[in-house]
């Protein structure tokens, strides 16, 4: 079974044809998906989708680009909704200094507030990090012993930093970029890390793998990503799939 640990089935481009998108993913062998929220509306929809489809789970959270105007009531709502059995993580949360450089303190506060919720509920976290490696690492270092792990989503850092995040009990999310000709840095991360520290993701509808780069991404493309990882690591595809499935079930406490 293939696994997509980060997919936005709640995005309009996928949600408009949700039945077909999920059916095509299942036909491609993708039997487990985690639908990721990034604000209140998308998180609510992620949970609704997860409730409806047996192989789909949800992560709820406030993305660093969507924290403006968040209230105490919103955080309370997040905590209450995240108690649902189909919610397997808090996310996607973190820091983004690429799109947002003028509110770093507010991002850090929102990040830590949601890490506290994850710690209270004992849910892992899905981390968004863009051009903010050191600050993300320092915040996670303060909290990692209180939360049951997490994923560095769409990891774009160095292999050296990847090893440091792994020490914090975090897995590295590998998506379509690993298939790009200019994705050498991620290929090096995959080469250096043991497969027990990796998970596969599409981030659909974004970051579409080769040969569909530039078009809408779908969870059915996970086999392309997994095949590239298996080739880099000189593993059979079955061996890699089994390891990724094990990693995912352990991390998200999926029976």
VEXDREN-2710 file (C-alpha; in Angstrom, 1 decimal):
% VEXDREN-2710
k/r/px/py/pz
1/UNK/0.0/0.0/0.0
2/UNK/1.2/3.5/-0.9
3/UNK/0.8/6.4/1.5
4/UNK/0.1/10.1/1.0
5/UNK/0.8/11.8/4.3
6/UNK/0.1/15.3/3.1
7/UNK/-2.7/16.0/0.6
8/UNK/-5.2/18.9/0.3
9/UNK/-8.3/17.0/-0.7
10/UNK/-10.0/20.1/0.8
11/UNK/-8.6/22.3/-2.0
12/UNK/-11.2/23.3/-4.6
13/UNK/-9.2/21.7/-7.4
14/UNK/-9.5/18.3/-5.8
15/UNK/-12.7/18.7/-3.8
16/UNK/-14.8/19.4/-6.9
17/UNK/-14.1/15.8/-8.1
18/UNK/-13.4/14.3/-4.7
19/UNK/-15.0/10.9/-5.4
20/UNK/-12.9/10.5/-8.6
21/UNK/-9.7/11.8/-7.0
22/UNK/-10.0/9.3/-4.1
23/UNK/-11.0/6.4/-6.4
24/UNK/-8.1/7.0/-8.7
25/UNK/-5.7/7.2/-5.8
26/UNK/-7.1/3.9/-4.5
27/UNK/-6.7/2.3/-8.0
28/UNK/-3.1/3.4/-8.0
29/UNK/-2.6/1.6/-4.6
30/UNK/-2.7/4.7/-2.4
31/UNK/-4.8/3.3/0.5
32/UNK/-3.9/5.8/3.2
33/UNK/-4.1/9.6/3.0
34/UNK/-3.9/12.5/5.5
35/UNK/-5.9/15.5/4.4
36/UNK/-4.2/18.6/5.8
37/UNK/-5.9/21.8/7.1
38/UNK/-4.3/25.2/7.0
39/UNK/-7.0/27.5/8.4
40/UNK/-10.4/27.0/10.2
41/UNK/-12.5/26.4/7.1
42/UNK/-10.0/24.0/5.4
43/UNK/-9.5/22.1/8.7
44/UNK/-13.2/21.7/9.2
45/UNK/-13.5/20.4/5.7
46/UNK/-10.5/18.0/6.2
47/UNK/-12.3/16.5/9.2
48/UNK/-15.6/16.1/7.2
49/UNK/-13.7/14.3/4.4
50/UNK/-11.9/12.1/6.9
51/UNK/-15.2/11.1/8.5
52/UNK/-16.6/10.1/5.2
53/UNK/-13.8/8.0/3.7
54/UNK/-12.2/5.1/5.7
55/UNK/-8.7/5.4/4.3
56/UNK/-8.5/9.2/4.8
57/UNK/-7.5/10.9/8.1
58/UNK/-7.2/14.6/8.9
59/UNK/-4.7/17.1/10.3
60/UNK/-6.1/20.3/11.7
61/UNK/-4.2/23.6/12.2
62/UNK/-3.4/27.1/11.3
63/UNK/-0.7/27.7/8.6
64/UNK/1.8/30.5/9.4
65/UNK/0.4/32.4/6.4
66/UNK/-3.1/32.1/7.8
67/UNK/-2.7/33.3/11.4
68/UNK/-3.9/36.8/11.0
69/UNK/-7.0/37.4/13.1
70/UNK/-6.9/34.0/15.0
71/UNK/-8.7/34.3/18.3
72/UNK/-8.5/32.4/21.6
73/UNK/-11.9/30.9/20.5
74/UNK/-10.3/29.6/17.3
75/UNK/-7.6/27.8/19.3
76/UNK/-10.2/26.4/21.6
77/UNK/-12.1/25.2/18.5
78/UNK/-9.0/23.6/17.2
79/UNK/-8.4/21.8/20.4
80/UNK/-11.9/20.5/20.6
81/UNK/-12.1/19.3/17.0
82/UNK/-8.7/17.7/17.2
83/UNK/-9.9/15.3/19.8
84/UNK/-11.8/13.4/17.1
85/UNK/-10.4/9.9/16.4
86/UNK/-10.0/10.6/12.7
87/UNK/-7.7/13.6/13.5
88/UNK/-4.2/12.2/13.6
89/UNK/-2.1/15.4/13.8
90/UNK/-2.0/19.1/14.4
91/UNK/-1.0/20.8/11.2
92/UNK/0.1/22.3/9.1
93/UNK/1.8/24.6/11.4
94/UNK/5.2/26.3/11.6
95/UNK/7.1/29.2/10.2
96/UNK/7.2/30.8/6.7
97/UNK/9.7/33.6/6.1
98/UNK/9.5/33.4/2.3
99/UNK/6.0/34.8/2.1
100/UNK/5.8/36.5/5.5
101/UNK/8.8/38.3/6.9
102/UNK/7.1/41.1/8.9
103/UNK/5.3/39.0/11.5
104/UNK/7.9/36.6/12.7
105/UNK/7.0/37.1/16.4
106/UNK/3.3/36.4/15.6
107/UNK/4.2/33.3/13.7
108/UNK/6.3/32.0/16.5
109/UNK/3.5/32.6/19.0
110/UNK/0.9/30.8/16.8
111/UNK/3.4/28.0/16.3
112/UNK/4.0/27.5/20.0
113/UNK/0.4/27.8/20.9
114/UNK/-0.4/24.9/18.5
115/UNK/2.5/22.9/19.7
116/UNK/1.0/23.2/23.2
117/UNK/-2.3/21.8/21.9
118/UNK/-0.5/18.9/20.3
119/UNK/1.3/18.2/23.6
120/UNK/-2.0/18.3/25.5
121/UNK/-3.8/16.0/23.1
122/UNK/-0.7/13.9/22.5
123/UNK/-1.0/14.3/18.7
124/UNK/2.0/14.5/16.4
125/UNK/2.6/17.6/14.3
126/UNK/2.9/18.5/10.6
127/UNK/5.5/21.2/10.2
128/UNK/5.6/23.8/7.5
129/UNK/9.1/25.4/7.2
130/UNK/10.2/27.8/4.5
131/UNK/13.4/29.8/4.8
132/UNK/13.1/29.5/8.6
133/UNK/15.2/26.4/9.4
134/UNK/17.0/27.7/12.5
135/UNK/14.0/29.4/14.1
136/UNK/11.8/26.3/13.4
137/UNK/14.5/24.0/14.9
138/UNK/14.9/26.1/18.0
139/UNK/11.2/26.2/18.7
140/UNK/10.8/22.5/18.1
141/UNK/13.8/21.7/20.3
142/UNK/11.9/23.3/23.2
143/UNK/8.8/21.2/22.6
144/UNK/9.9/17.9/21.0
145/UNK/9.9/15.9/24.3
146/UNK/6.3/16.9/24.9
147/UNK/4.8/15.8/21.6
148/UNK/4.7/12.3/20.0
149/UNK/6.8/13.2/16.9
150/UNK/5.8/14.8/13.6
151/UNK/6.7/15.4/10.0
152/UNK/8.8/18.0/8.4
153/UNK/6.5/18.6/5.5
154/UNK/7.9/19.2/2.0
155/UNK/11.4/19.3/3.5
156/UNK/13.7/21.7/1.7
157/UNK/16.6/22.0/4.1
158/UNK/20.0/20.5/4.1
159/UNK/20.9/16.9/4.9
160/UNK/22.8/18.2/7.9
161/UNK/19.7/19.9/9.3
162/UNK/17.6/16.8/8.4
163/UNK/19.7/14.8/10.8
164/UNK/19.1/17.4/13.5
165/UNK/15.3/17.2/13.0
166/UNK/15.4/13.4/13.1
167/UNK/17.0/13.7/16.5
168/UNK/13.9/15.6/17.6
169/UNK/11.8/12.5/16.7
170/UNK/10.6/14.0/13.4
171/UNK/10.2/12.3/10.1
172/UNK/11.1/13.9/6.8
173/UNK/8.3/14.4/4.3
174/UNK/9.4/13.7/0.7
175/UNK/7.3/14.8/-2.2
176/UNK/7.4/15.6/-5.9
177/UNK/10.5/17.7/-5.7
178/UNK/12.6/14.5/-5.4
179/UNK/11.7/13.8/-9.0
180/UNK/12.9/17.2/-10.3
181/UNK/16.2/17.5/-12.1
182/UNK/17.0/20.5/-9.8
183/UNK/15.9/18.6/-6.7
184/UNK/19.4/17.4/-5.9
185/UNK/19.4/18.7/-2.4
186/UNK/16.3/16.6/-1.5
187/UNK/17.8/13.6/-3.3
188/UNK/20.9/14.0/-1.0
189/UNK/18.6/14.1/2.1
190/UNK/16.9/10.9/0.9
191/UNK/20.2/9.2/0.2
192/UNK/21.7/10.0/3.6
193/UNK/18.7/9.2/5.9
194/UNK/17.5/5.7/6.7
195/UNK/14.1/4.9/5.2
196/UNK/12.7/4.6/8.7
197/UNK/12.9/8.4/8.9
198/UNK/11.0/9.1/5.7
199/UNK/7.4/9.4/4.7
200/UNK/5.9/10.1/1.2
201/UNK/3.6/13.0/0.4
202/UNK/2.2/14.8/-2.7
203/UNK/1.1/18.2/-1.2
204/UNK/-1.5/17.9/-4.0
205/UNK/-2.6/19.9/-5.8
206/UNK/0.9/21.5/-5.5
207/UNK/4.4/20.2/-6.3
208/UNK/3.5/17.8/-9.0
209/UNK/6.1/15.2/-9.7
210/UNK/7.8/14.5/-13.1
211/UNK/6.5/13.8/-15.8
212/UNK/3.4/15.9/-14.8
213/UNK/5.3/18.8/-13.4
214/UNK/3.4/22.1/-14.0
215/UNK/0.0/20.4/-13.9
216/UNK/-2.4/19.7/-11.0
217/UNK/-1.0/17.2/-8.6
218/UNK/-3.1/14.2/-7.3
219/UNK/-2.6/11.6/-4.7
220/UNK/-2.5/9.0/-7.4
221/UNK/1.0/10.2/-8.3
222/UNK/2.5/8.9/-5.0
223/UNK/3.9/5.8/-6.8
224/UNK/6.1/8.1/-8.9
225/UNK/7.6/9.7/-5.8
226/UNK/8.0/6.3/-4.0
227/UNK/9.7/4.8/-7.0
228/UNK/12.2/7.7/-7.1
229/UNK/13.0/7.3/-3.4
230/UNK/13.4/3.5/-3.8
231/UNK/15.8/4.0/-6.7
232/UNK/17.9/6.6/-4.8
233/UNK/18.1/4.2/-1.8
234/UNK/18.7/1.1/-3.9
235/UNK/15.6/-0.6/-2.3
236/UNK/12.9/-2.5/-3.9
237/UNK/9.6/-0.6/-4.2
238/UNK/7.8/-3.2/-2.0
239/UNK/10.4/-2.8/0.7
240/UNK/10.2/0.9/0.7
241/UNK/6.4/0.9/0.7
242/UNK/6.3/-1.4/3.7
243/UNK/8.7/0.8/5.6
244/UNK/6.8/4.0/4.7
245/UNK/3.5/2.4/5.8
246/UNK/5.0/1.3/9.1
247/UNK/6.5/4.7/9.7
248/UNK/3.1/6.4/9.0
249/UNK/1.0/4.1/11.1
250/UNK/3.4/4.4/14.1
251/UNK/3.6/8.2/13.8
252/UNK/-0.1/8.8/13.4
253/UNK/-1.1/6.0/15.7
254/UNK/-3.2/4.4/13.0
255/UNK/-4.1/0.8/13.7
END
